[in-house]
Amino acid sequence: MSSAGGSKAASWQYAEHFVPESEAVERARTRARELGISAVGNGAGALLQLMCTAVDARAVVEIGTGAGVSGLWMLGGMPRDGVLTTIDAEPEHLRAARVAFAELGVRSGRIRGITGRAVDVLPRLTEGGYDLVLLDADPIGTEVYLERAVRLLRPGGVVALHGALSADRAGDPAQRDPVTTAVRGLSRALRNSPDLLPALVPSSEGLLLAARRH
């Protein structure tokens, strides 16, 4: 689809790379690729960084470390005393994230890495004690702990679902593979919650943001 003097594809590329990645993020992204991890894209990372600043995020939870890519972006928008809790079932992913954080000189006290399944870890976290929660794990099975993840947010806090466009399949009703079906289910749950105010942004693989109402 194009318009006079330009195209949607060119505009997307321009927006996606408008905020350049740091060298630390580039190195973390390389490690993510080597581990076969689908980390957040450049545009989504920049948006997460902005959201952390906008909500003054001093306590953030991410489910799925992405080898530290998303964490580096969010730490860039958090205050110096902000703490990132990152959860991943794969110890190797957490080790890669710790390398990324150490390279940037992030104090160890600002990072809480937890190895385990989100469905087991989230009930141990404080309800209403977090400013932002990022869902960046396999969408299949995520719905079982989605409600708990939202309950971690303080009023005004934000939940973010990475991959909300499911490789551009989510908007096509004919696409009914398990991942796309799961993504649609998560998106509907966030959109239909009376406690949340949602917006879907087509950055990277799609970032669905939903703020908890006051």
Disulfide bonds with the S-S distance in Angstrom:
none
